[in-house]
Amino acid sequence: MKRYIDIRFKNKFLLVQILLLFVITLPVFSEETKVSQDSIFCFVGDTGHVNEIQKDVADALADSECNAIWHTGDIIYPDGISSKDDPRFITNFLQPFNKVFNKEIPFFLTLGNHDYKKEPKSYLEIAKNNSLIVYPNNYYSNRYGKLCIFSLDTTIFDKLYLFYKRREQKSWLGRIKEDMASSCELSIAVAHHPLFSSGDRKKATPQLSRFLEADIFGTFDLYIAGHNHVLADEGERRGTRQLISGTGSLPGGSPEEQPEGKFNVETPGFLKLELKEIDNKVVAEYSFIQAQDNLVLWKGLKIGSGIRKNN
């Protein structure tokens, strides 16, 4: 990775020119590209390594029907960015996904553990100046008609040294769930770390498990994560179905044999989700898409129950 950056940015003046070029040419989030309930929502994660896999995934997203993309974290490998002007944000994200931005498809960010290794606040500053990069806070919510999406920060629960950040998000989440419960018929939580896995990646740490069990599972219809470098439908736990989309650049970790009734592969790709109305119920129709040939690998349906009280 260091060699990749050195080749392109030996000349500091050239770096400044390229930074300005991206600031000037990044498309504006226009009225036509605003997200609605009828949009096609896509989810991709762990894209932070510059390689051919990342290129295949980025090209597939640009050629897809996605109207909005949620990033499930680990935007920049190996250790995030140090400031809003860090050139790795260009080399590892803006450049590879330039075709996506040229189509005015917004990226909604969540941060992963690698994004926390230097200065995670940098992403907040970047989003203020780039209208197609949506990251107003470390945690935030969006409502699209009958659909509610909550973008959360799980690294603060995974890492013990970040314990002091937890109370604020938990308090906010409790309030916003109560405020939005009456208007949400299908609810999605998006964050970096999954609760469990049928592959060889580790399960959530005890302190993270407590948060996910108490505040996510049993409350939301879908929990969409990354971190495990697989595409996976891990099934349901207390009415919450866990999906994983983390093959954006470094796939690996699926089981040798597929567990019965589950889907877990290490193929480069992404998760696509559309809303349907079936028998007066809001239903999420989701599919895992292989990047190389746009092949649908797995499909499923989840009937919305809104935001439930976790008993």
C-alpha positions, 0 to 999 in steps of 0.5 A: 500500500505504501508503494502505491501511494509513493508512486502517485504522490511524490510531488506535493503540488500534484497531490494538492491539484488532485485534491482540488480536482476531486473537491471540484468534480464530485457530483452534487446530491441533486433533487433527482437523486434523493432517496425514497422508499422506492429506491434500491438500497445496497450495502457493501463493506470492508472495501479499504484495500486497493486491488482488483477485487475492490475494482470489480466491486466498485464497477459492479455497484456503478453498473447496478440499479442501486440508488443509495449505498450503505458502507458497513465499515472499514473504509480505509485499510490498514489504519483509517485516515489521519485527517480530512486531507489524508491522500488515502481517502482519495486513493482508497475510496474516491478514486476506486468508486469514482464511477459510483459518484459520477452517477450521483449515487450517495454513500452512507457511511458507518465506521469499522474498527480499522477506521478508528485507528487514526482519526475517525472524526476526519470522516465527519469533516469530509462529509460536510464538504461532499454532499454524496458522502453522508455521515452527519454523526457516528450514529444517525437515522433515516426514514424513507416512507415506511422504512427506517434505517439506523446507522450505528457505531459498534466499534465503541462497544467492541473496544474496551478503551472506547467505553466512555462513548457508549452511553451517549449512543445508547441514550440516543438510540432508545429515544429515537426508536421510541420516536420513530416506532409509530412510523416505521413498518420495516426497520434496519440497523446497519453497523460494522460488527455482526453478533454471530457467524457461521464462518471462521471469523470471531463472534462479537466480544462479550461487551459488544454482544450485550449491546447487540442483544439488548438494543438490536436483536429482538427490536429490528427486522434486519441487522446488516453488518460487515467485518466478516469478509463474506456475503452471508444470510446468517438467519434469525435471532429473536425475529431479527435477521442478520445479513453480512456484506463484507467482501469489498476488497478482502474476501475470506472466512466462509465455512467449507460446507454451507450450514443448513438453511444459511448462506455464507460465501467469500465471493466479491459482491454486495447486498441489494434490497428492495421494498415490496408491498405484500398483503398490506405488509412492507416486505424487504426483498434482498439478494446477494450479488456477485460482482464479476458477472452480476449473478444473484447468489442468494435471495430472501424475504423479510416481512416488516414488523417495525420497531419492536420492544425488546423483551 
